[in-house]
Amino acid sequence: MISILNKITSTLVSECRNRGIYFTILMNLSHLFGVIRGFFYKFIYFKNIKSSIFSLQSNSKIEIFSKDSKVIIGKFVFIRKNASLRIDYNGELFLGDNVFINDNCTVNCVNQISIGRNTKIAPNVCINDHDHNYKKITDDHLIRGVVNIGENVWIGSNVVILRDTFIGDNVVIAAGSVVKGNVPSNTLYLDKRETRIKELDSSSKFVSRAN
């Protein structure tokens, strides 16, 4: 607890110097309301959530749908507005210390999702550890997998991370990428997809052109 108070104090002093006292107060009032919302969700899911201090800003929510679901949230996790964390079945969601999740992100966990400490996630990112079993491979309506994101990872805007994805430490995922499989540590992942434009020729038939 003392270490947490020391960090809060040093952060406030630094922010006052950089932003000014007035704007620091406004910003931290928003953080305070986020921390209160975090405690509220910890209270209503007291058997499922294990956490230190974390912030859950306005319109963000944690939804847990099973007594067997587990959520572990490290110190100073910050979740901005309109984010959705859904955990169901035997799902286990782990967020390491200082994880930052930006606006409009969704995390859907029915098996296992782990996000390492100091990882930052930009807006509109979607993380899923499962697919819908539309081919009826098994009797389960879901195909369940694992998502493991390492430490100090930067995930750009509008990224989609699919089941059975393992991202190493110190990785940058470029904006707009769709990620599945293994991404080695200390790399930049860029999913460059082909753009196809259909044109009409003189006979009114479609001509496909790849870029």
NORSULSUL-V571813 format. One record per residue. N is the residue number from 1. RES is the residue in one small letter. SS is DSSP state (alpha for helix, beta for strand, coil for the rest). PSI is psi in radians with two decimals (999 if undefined). D_FIRST is the distance of its C-alpha to the first C-alpha in Angstrom with 1 decimal. Layout:
N_RES_SS_PSI_D_FIRST / N_RES_SS_PSI_D_FIRST
This chain:
1_m_coil_-0.68_0.0 / 2_i_alpha_-0.73_3.8 / 3_s_alpha_-0.64_5.5 / 4_i_alpha_-0.77_5.1 / 5_l_alpha_-0.68_6.3 / 6_n_alpha_-0.71_8.7 / 7_k_alpha_-0.75_10.0 / 8_i_alpha_-0.77_10.7 / 9_t_alpha_-0.84_12.4 / 10_s_alpha_-0.63_14.4 / 11_t_alpha_-0.74_15.4 / 12_l_alpha_-0.74_16.6 / 13_v_alpha_-0.78_18.6 / 14_s_alpha_-0.74_20.2 / 15_e_alpha_-0.67_21.1 / 16_c_alpha_-0.69_22.7 / 17_r_alpha_-0.69_24.8 / 18_n_alpha_-0.65_26.0 / 19_r_alpha_-0.43_26.5 / 20_g_coil_2.66_27.0 / 21_i_alpha_-0.75_25.1 / 22_y_alpha_-0.88_27.0 / 23_f_alpha_-0.50_26.5 / 24_t_alpha_-0.70_22.8 / 25_i_alpha_-0.81_22.5 / 26_l_alpha_-0.81_24.6 / 27_m_alpha_-0.73_22.7 / 28_n_alpha_-0.35_19.3 / 29_l_alpha_-0.71_20.8 / 30_s_alpha_-0.76_21.9 / 31_h_alpha_-0.70_18.4 / 32_l_alpha_-0.79_17.1 / 33_f_alpha_-0.64_19.9 / 34_g_alpha_-0.70_19.1 / 35_v_alpha_-0.71_15.5 / 36_i_alpha_-0.73_17.3 / 37_r_alpha_-0.64_19.9 / 38_g_alpha_-0.77_17.4 / 39_f_alpha_-0.61_16.1 / 40_f_alpha_-0.82_19.8 / 41_y_alpha_-0.61_20.7 / 42_k_alpha_-0.60_18.0 / 43_f_alpha_-0.82_19.5 / 44_i_alpha_-0.40_23.1 / 45_y_coil_0.78_22.6 / 46_f_coil_-0.43_20.2 / 47_k_coil_-0.24_22.2 / 48_n_coil_-0.46_22.3 / 49_i_beta_2.23_19.0 / 50_k_beta_2.14_15.9 / 51_s_beta_2.87_13.2 / 52_s_coil_-2.65_9.8 / 53_i_coil_2.22_10.2 / 54_f_beta_2.79_13.8 / 55_s_beta_2.29_16.7 / 56_l_beta_1.79_20.2 / 57_q_coil_3.12_22.7 / 58_s_coil_2.45_25.9 / 59_n_coil_-0.01_28.4 / 60_s_coil_2.65_26.2 / 61_k_beta_2.67_25.9 / 62_i_beta_2.16_24.9 / 63_e_beta_2.14_27.8 / 64_i_beta_2.23_27.8 / 65_f_coil_0.15_31.2 / 66_s_coil_2.53_31.0 / 67_k_coil_-0.33_29.3 / 68_d_coil_-0.07_29.2 / 69_s_coil_2.55_27.3 / 70_k_beta_2.45_23.7 / 71_v_beta_2.20_21.2 / 72_i_beta_2.11_18.1 / 73_i_beta_2.16_16.0 / 74_g_coil_-3.03_13.6 / 75_k_coil_2.43_10.9 / 76_f_coil_0.59_12.5 / 77_v_beta_2.38_15.8 / 78_f_beta_2.09_18.2 / 79_i_beta_2.04_21.4 / 80_r_coil_-2.81_24.1 / 81_k_coil_2.61_27.0 / 82_n_coil_0.44_29.4 / 83_a_coil_2.64_27.8 / 84_s_beta_2.13_28.5 / 85_l_beta_1.99_26.8 / 86_r_beta_2.23_29.1 / 87_i_beta_2.28_28.6 / 88_d_coil_2.95_31.4 / 89_y_coil_-2.26_33.1 / 90_n_coil_0.45_31.1 / 91_g_coil_2.43_29.2 / 92_e_beta_2.03_25.9 / 93_l_beta_2.19_24.0 / 94_f_beta_2.20_21.2 / 95_l_beta_2.03_19.5 / 96_g_coil_3.03_17.6 / 97_d_coil_2.42_14.8 / 98_n_coil_0.32_16.1 / 99_v_coil_2.41_19.2 / 100_f_beta_2.18_21.2 / 101_i_beta_2.11_23.9 / 102_n_coil_-3.03_26.4 / 103_d_coil_2.57_28.8 / 104_n_coil_0.46_31.2 / 105_c_coil_2.64_29.9 / 106_t_beta_2.37_30.6 / 107_v_beta_2.06_29.2 / 108_n_beta_1.96_31.3 / 109_c_beta_2.11_30.2 / 110_v_coil_-0.06_32.4 / 111_n_coil_-1.31_31.8 / 112_q_beta_2.16_29.1 / 113_i_beta_2.25_27.5 / 114_s_beta_2.27_24.9 / 115_i_beta_2.05_23.6 / 116_g_coil_2.87_21.9 / 117_r_coil_2.61_19.1 / 118_n_coil_0.24_20.0 / 119_t_coil_2.41_23.1 / 120_k_beta_2.34_24.5 / 121_i_beta_2.14_27.0 / 122_a_coil_3.06_29.5 / 123_p_coil_2.69_31.2 / 124_n_coil_0.52_33.4 / 125_v_coil_2.46_32.4 / 126_c_beta_2.20_33.3 / 127_i_beta_2.16_31.9 / 128_n_beta_2.36_33.8 / 129_d_coil_0.30_33.8 / 130_h_beta_2.81_37.1 / 131_d_beta_2.78_40.6 / 132_h_beta_2.38_43.0 / 133_n_coil_1.13_45.6 / 134_y_coil_-0.35_48.6 / 135_k_coil_-0.03_50.8 / 136_k_coil_0.80_50.2 / 137_i_coil_-0.65_49.4 / 138_t_coil_3.13_47.9 / 139_d_coil_-0.35_47.8 / 140_d_coil_2.45_44.2 / 141_h_coil_-0.05_44.2 / 142_l_beta_2.57_41.3 / 143_i_beta_2.00_41.2 / 144_r_beta_2.51_37.7 / 145_g_coil_-2.71_36.1 / 146_v_beta_2.51_32.9 / 147_v_beta_2.15_31.2 / 148_n_beta_1.95_29.0 / 149_i_beta_2.24_27.7 / 150_g_coil_-2.86_26.3 / 151_e_coil_2.62_23.7 / 152_n_coil_0.73_24.3 / 153_v_coil_2.48_27.1 / 154_w_beta_2.15_28.6 / 155_i_beta_2.04_30.5 / 156_g_coil_3.03_33.1 / 157_s_coil_2.56_34.3 / 158_n_coil_0.47_36.4 / 159_v_coil_2.50_35.7 / 160_v_beta_2.16_36.4 / 161_i_beta_2.12_34.9 / 162_l_beta_2.98_36.8 / 163_r_beta_2.73_36.4 / 164_d_beta_0.84_36.5 / 165_t_beta_2.34_35.1 / 166_f_beta_1.93_33.1 / 167_i_beta_2.20_31.8 / 168_g_coil_-3.04_30.7 / 169_d_coil_2.66_28.2 / 170_n_coil_0.68_28.9 / 171_v_coil_2.53_31.4 / 172_v_beta_2.16_32.7 / 173_i_beta_2.03_34.4 / 174_a_coil_2.61_37.0 / 175_a_coil_2.45_37.2 / 176_g_coil_0.05_39.4 / 177_s_coil_2.62_39.3 / 178_v_beta_2.14_39.8 / 179_v_beta_2.24_38.0 / 180_k_beta_2.33_38.9 / 181_g_beta_-2.71_38.9 / 182_n_beta_2.28_37.4 / 183_v_beta_1.97_36.2 / 184_p_coil_2.74_35.7 / 185_s_coil_2.70_32.9 / 186_n_coil_0.74_33.4 / 187_t_coil_2.85_36.0 / 188_l_beta_2.18_37.0 / 189_y_beta_2.10_38.1 / 190_l_coil_2.03_40.8 / 191_d_coil_1.65_42.6 / 192_k_coil_1.80_45.9 / 193_r_coil_2.66_47.9 / 194_e_coil_2.37_51.6 / 195_t_coil_2.25_52.8 / 196_r_beta_2.25_56.0 / 197_i_beta_2.26_58.3 / 198_k_beta_2.25_61.3 / 199_e_beta_2.72_64.4 / 200_l_beta_2.23_67.8 / 201_d_coil_-3.06_70.8 / 202_s_coil_-0.41_74.3 / 203_s_coil_0.21_75.1 / 204_s_coil_0.45_71.9 / 205_k_coil_2.59_70.3 / 206_f_beta_2.38_66.6 / 207_v_beta_2.21_65.9 / 208_s_beta_2.28_62.6 / 209_r_beta_2.18_61.2 / 210_a_beta_2.43_58.2 / 211_n_coil_999_56.2
